[in-house]
């Protein structure tokens, strides 16, 4: 059977469609970007009675949202030990709290509106692939306890694949990101949001009020939210590194593994989710990340990911159904940039591998600011912050490990799509 080059979430997906902008409009808020972040902002602001216009240059969800693996976890790509080193215990606890808040908020939205989006509460397992990594996990468990996070260290065969110990984080989640986006967009539209697809923003002039210019119309608004994957203008300049990550969808026998989300402690790390099915379970596994500016043939990265998959599955029969790759923006200090910049616009970018929870965090931070409500998680994700020396050193070590463990390894080990023996 031929492996399809498409995301799991694109299969049989009936997204709502919206026309392109063909006239000028006056609004309270303009949102640029039709991924989960932009639509979440539209949902909250229209619910509060604001006149909102959302502009998407292509189709809703056509960017990073459609190629995510849709993990919902309060455990970030940057470990707790690194976060404490960079930000201290108080801010690290607030960071973890913000992502758990996001999971609970998604759960609330799904229940309130009865979204059919395959939302499931499940554990997140962070597992060690060596005894050395296991010592690091024990340290993470102790730090988590000191921060009030229930992240217990365990050993044994409960995960049903070889590991040297793991952390279990309960009450996390996963969902179908495009079904969620579809339902959220319909709800925002019903609340009065004007959504326009196929509408590219050419320029944004002024400062409260702004004039957002497109080919066929202008929108005047007091506030502008730039919720694109990578902000199209150059101010402010966010310090970030662009990565590519590789993903396989795999059919496996029923009940091989517990339903949940999993990630290891390697650099670059690997991650997978197990979704229950009727005849087969589904595993969506990703990893082999490398910087986008380093040229690595995709076949080499997919081959390396397949080797890792076989190490997890051992003698289990499996079938690879789909494969795809997606972008990741990693900020140099490990945290997203969310909030109002000196140019008067609101930004949300640099979500690393935690885009699903960051989208809700960003929507609430920005909405509360526009509505002049009490801010949540103040200053943690400030867009104007400068990275500290500690953060630059800490993330610099990570980048070096990812370079050697990802791009360099796959370039040297895999030749013409086959592993070099």
C-alpha positions in Angstrom: 0.0 0.0 0.0 1.3 3.4 -0.9 2.0 5.8 2.0 0.0 9.0 1.4 1.7 12.3 1.8 -1.0 14.1 3.7 -1.9 15.0 7.3 -4.3 12.8 9.2 -6.5 15.8 9.9 -7.1 16.6 6.2 -8.9 13.3 5.5 -12.7 13.6 4.8 -12.7 17.0 6.5 -15.6 19.3 5.7 -14.4 22.7 6.7 -16.7 25.8 6.5 -15.8 28.0 3.6 -15.9 31.8 3.5 -15.7 34.3 0.7 -12.8 36.7 0.1 -13.1 40.4 1.2 -14.6 42.5 -1.5 -15.4 45.8 0.3 -14.1 48.1 3.0 -15.3 47.7 6.6 -15.0 49.5 9.9 -14.5 47.1 12.8 -13.4 47.0 16.4 -10.7 44.4 15.9 -9.0 42.9 12.8 -7.3 39.5 13.2 -4.7 38.4 10.6 -4.5 34.6 10.5 -7.0 31.8 10.4 -5.4 29.2 12.5 -6.5 28.1 16.0 -5.0 31.2 17.6 -6.8 33.7 15.3 -10.1 31.9 15.4 -9.9 31.5 19.3 -9.4 35.3 19.5 -12.3 35.9 17.2 -14.5 33.5 19.3 -13.7 35.3 22.6 -13.9 38.8 21.3 -17.2 38.3 19.3 -18.7 36.6 22.4 -17.8 39.8 24.3 -19.7 41.9 21.7 -16.8 43.2 19.7 -17.2 43.6 15.9 -14.4 41.4 14.6 -13.0 40.8 11.1 -10.7 37.8 10.6 -8.6 37.6 7.4 -6.9 34.4 6.2 -4.8 34.5 3.0 -5.6 30.9 2.1 -8.1 28.6 3.9 -8.8 28.3 7.6 -6.3 25.9 9.2 -4.1 25.7 6.1 -1.0 26.6 8.0 0.5 25.0 11.1 -2.9 24.0 12.6 -3.4 21.4 9.9 -0.1 19.6 10.4 0.1 19.5 14.2 -0.1 16.3 16.2 -2.5 18.2 18.5 -1.1 17.4 22.0 -2.7 19.2 24.9 -0.1 19.2 27.7 1.2 21.5 30.3 4.7 20.0 29.9 6.6 22.2 27.5 9.3 21.3 25.0 11.6 23.2 27.4 12.0 21.0 30.5 11.0 22.2 34.0 14.7 22.2 35.1 15.6 24.5 32.2 12.7 26.8 32.8 13.6 27.1 36.5 17.2 27.8 35.5 16.0 30.6 33.1 13.0 32.0 34.9 13.0 30.8 38.5 10.4 28.7 40.3 7.6 31.3 40.6 7.5 32.1 36.8 7.9 28.4 35.9 4.9 27.5 38.1 2.9 30.2 36.3 4.0 28.9 32.9 2.8 25.3 33.8 -0.4 26.7 35.2 -1.1 28.6 32.0 -1.0 25.5 29.9 -3.2 23.5 32.2 -5.6 26.4 32.2 -5.6 26.1 28.4 -6.5 22.4 28.5 -9.3 23.1 30.9 -10.6 26.0 28.8 -10.6 23.9 25.6 -12.5 21.2 27.5 -15.0 23.9 28.7 -15.5 25.2 25.1 -16.0 21.7 23.7 -18.6 20.9 26.4 -20.4 24.2 26.2 -21.0 24.0 22.5 -21.1 20.2 22.1 -18.2 20.2 19.6 -17.7 16.8 17.9 -13.8 17.0 17.8 -12.6 13.8 19.4 -11.5 15.6 22.5 -10.2 13.1 25.1 -8.6 13.6 28.5 -5.6 11.4 28.8 -2.2 11.1 30.5 1.1 12.4 29.1 4.0 10.0 29.6 7.5 11.4 29.4 9.8 8.4 29.1 13.6 7.8 29.3 15.4 5.9 26.6 18.5 5.4 28.7 19.6 5.2 32.4 21.2 8.6 32.0 18.0 10.1 30.8 16.1 8.4 33.7 18.2 10.3 36.2 17.1 13.5 34.5 13.5 12.5 34.8 13.8 11.8 38.5 15.2 15.4 38.8 12.2 16.7 36.8 9.8 14.8 39.1 11.3 16.5 42.2 11.2 19.9 40.6 7.6 19.3 39.6 6.7 18.4 43.2 8.2 21.6 44.4 6.1 23.6 41.9 2.9 21.8 42.9 2.7 19.8 39.7 1.5 16.2 39.9 4.3 14.6 37.8 5.2 11.2 39.4 8.2 9.2 38.5 7.6 5.5 37.8 9.3 2.4 36.6 8.0 -0.9 35.2 6.3 -2.4 32.2 3.1 -0.4 32.3 3.9 1.5 29.1 4.3 -1.9 27.2 7.5 -0.8 25.4 11.1 -0.6 26.5 12.0 2.4 28.7 14.1 3.2 31.7 11.5 5.0 33.7 8.8 7.6 33.0 6.9 10.5 34.4 3.1 10.4 34.3 1.2 13.7 34.0 -2.6 13.2 34.4 -5.5 15.2 33.0 -3.9 16.2 29.8 -5.6 15.8 26.4 -5.7 15.5 22.7 -8.2 16.2 19.9 -8.8 16.5 16.2 -7.5 20.0 15.5 -9.4 20.6 12.3 -12.7 19.5 13.6 -12.2 21.7 16.6 -11.2 24.7 14.4 -14.2 24.1 12.1 -16.7 24.1 15.0 -15.0 27.1 16.6 -15.1 29.1 13.4 -18.8 28.3 12.9 -19.5 29.4 16.4 -17.5 32.7 16.1 -19.2 33.4 12.8 -22.6 32.8 14.4 -21.6 35.3 17.1 -21.0 37.9 14.5 -17.4 37.5 13.4 -16.8 38.4 9.7 -14.4 35.7 8.3 -12.8 36.2 4.9 -10.6 33.5 3.3 -8.4 34.0 0.3 -7.6 37.5 1.5 -4.0 38.5 1.8 -3.0 41.5 3.9 -0.7 43.8 1.9 0.0 46.4 4.6 -1.1 47.7 8.0 -0.9 51.5 8.5 -1.4 53.8 11.4 -1.7 53.0 15.1 -5.1 52.7 16.8 -6.9 53.3 14.6 -5.2 51.0 12.1 -5.9 50.7 8.4 -5.5 47.1 7.2 -5.0 47.0 3.4 -5.9 44.2 1.1 -6.3 44.1 -2.7 -10.1 44.6 -2.7 -10.8 46.5 0.5 -9.6 48.2 3.7 -10.6 47.6 7.3 -10.3 50.3 9.8 -10.1 49.1 13.4 -8.9 50.3 16.8 -7.0 47.0 17.4 -5.1 44.6 15.2 -4.0 41.0 16.2 -1.3 39.4 14.1 -1.9 35.6 14.6 0.1 34.3 11.7 2.6 31.5 12.2 5.5 33.8 11.5 4.6 37.6 11.5 4.8 38.9 8.0 6.3 42.3 9.0 9.7 42.9 10.5 8.7 44.8 13.6 9.0 43.6 16.2 11.8 41.2 15.4 11.2 38.1 17.5 14.3 36.0 18.3 13.5 32.5 17.1 14.8 29.5 15.3 12.7 27.7 12.6 12.5 23.9 12.6 11.0 21.1 10.6 9.4 18.1 12.3 8.4 14.8 10.6 5.3 12.7 11.3 4.0 9.3 10.5 0.4 7.9 11.0 0.6 4.2 11.8 -2.1 1.5 12.2 -1.4 -0.8 15.1 -3.3 -3.7 16.7 -5.9 -2.8 19.4 -4.7 -2.3 23.0 -0.9 -2.5 22.3 -0.4 0.7 24.3 -2.4 2.8 26.7 -4.4 5.7 25.1 -2.5 8.9 25.7 0.3 11.2 24.5 4.0 10.2 24.9 7.4 12.0 24.5 10.9 11.0 25.2 13.9 13.0 26.5 16.2 12.8 23.6 17.4 15.8 21.7 15.8 16.2 19.2 13.0 14.5 21.0 10.3 12.1 19.7 6.6 12.1 20.5 3.5 10.1 19.7 -0.1 9.7 20.5 -2.3 6.6 20.7 -5.9 6.9 19.6 -8.4 4.1 20.2 -10.2 2.7 17.2 -12.8 0.0 16.4 -10.6 -2.5 14.5 -7.2 -0.9 14.8 -5.6 1.7 17.1 -3.9 4.7 15.6 -0.4 5.9 16.5 0.7 9.3 15.3 4.5 9.6 15.8 6.8 12.5 15.2 10.3 13.7 15.6 13.7 13.9 13.9 13.5 17.7 14.1 16.1 19.9 12.5 16.6 23.5 11.7 14.9 24.6 8.5 18.0 26.3 7.2 19.9 23.0 7.2 19.3 20.9 4.1 18.3 17.3 4.9 16.5 15.2 2.4 13.0 14.3 3.8 13.5 10.6 3.0 16.4 10.4 5.4 14.4 12.0 8.3 11.4 9.7 7.6 13.7 6.7 7.5 15.2 7.6 10.8 11.7 8.1 12.3 10.6 4.7 11.0 13.7 3.1 12.7 12.6 4.8 16.0 9.1 3.5 15.5 10.3 -0.1 15.0 12.3 0.2 18.3 9.1 1.2 20.1 6.9 -1.5 18.4 9.4 -4.3 18.5 7.5 -7.4 17.2 4.1 -5.6 16.8 2.6 -5.7 13.3 2.0 -2.2 11.9 1.2 -0.3 8.8 2.3 3.2 7.9 -0.6 5.0 6.3 0.4 8.6 6.0 3.3 10.9 6.5 3.9 14.6 6.5 6.2 17.3 7.9 5.4 20.5 9.7 7.1 23.7 10.9 8.0 24.6 14.4 9.2 28.0 15.7 11.4 27.8 18.7 12.0 31.0 20.6 15.6 31.5 21.8 14.5 31.7 25.4 11.9 28.8 25.3 8.7 30.8 25.6 6.1 32.2 23.2 5.8 35.9 22.4 2.3 37.1 23.2 0.9 40.6 23.8 1.1 44.2 22.6 4.2 45.5 20.9 5.6 48.9 20.7 4.0 49.3 17.2 0.6 49.0 18.8 -0.3 45.7 17.4 -0.9 42.4 19.3 1.2 39.4 18.4 1.2 35.7 19.1 4.1 33.6 17.8 6.9 31.3 18.8 4.7 28.5 20.1 7.4 25.8 19.7 5.7 22.3 20.0 2.9 23.5 22.3 0.8 25.5 19.8 -2.6 24.0 20.8 -2.4 25.2 24.4 -0.5 28.4 23.5 -3.4 29.4 21.1 -5.8 29.6 24.0 -3.4 31.3 26.3 -2.7 33.9 23.6 -6.4 34.4 22.9 -7.2 35.1 26.6 -4.2 37.3 27.2 -4.9 39.5 24.2 -8.7 39.5 24.6 -8.4 40.6 28.3 -6.1 43.3 27.3 -8.4 44.6 24.6 -11.4 44.4 26.9 -9.4 46.1 29.7 -10.1 43.1 32.0 -7.8 41.8 34.6 -4.8 40.2 32.9 -3.9 36.6 33.3 -0.3 35.4 33.4 1.1 39.0 33.3 4.5 39.6 31.8 5.5 35.9 31.4 5.1 36.0 27.6 5.8 39.7 27.0 6.6 40.4 23.4 9.1 43.1 24.3 11.3 41.0 26.6 15.0 40.5 26.0 16.4 37.1 26.5 18.6 36.7 29.6 22.1 35.3 29.5 20.9 32.1 31.3 18.2 31.5 28.7 20.6 32.0 25.8 23.1 29.6 27.3 20.4 27.0 28.2 18.7 27.0 24.8 22.1 27.2 23.0 23.0 23.8 24.5 19.6 22.4 23.3 20.2 23.8 19.7 23.6 22.1 19.6 22.2 18.8 20.7 19.4 19.0 18.2 21.8 19.8 15.4 24.1 16.8 16.1 21.2 14.5 17.0 18.9 15.4 14.1 20.3 17.0 10.9 23.9 15.8 11.2 23.0 12.3 12.3 20.4 11.8 9.5 22.7 13.3 6.9 25.6 11.0 7.8 23.7 7.8 8.7 21.1 7.6 5.9 22.0 7.4 2.3 19.5 7.5 -0.6 16.7 6.7 1.8 18.4 3.6 3.2 20.2 3.2 6.5 24.0 3.0 6.3 25.1 -0.2 8.0 
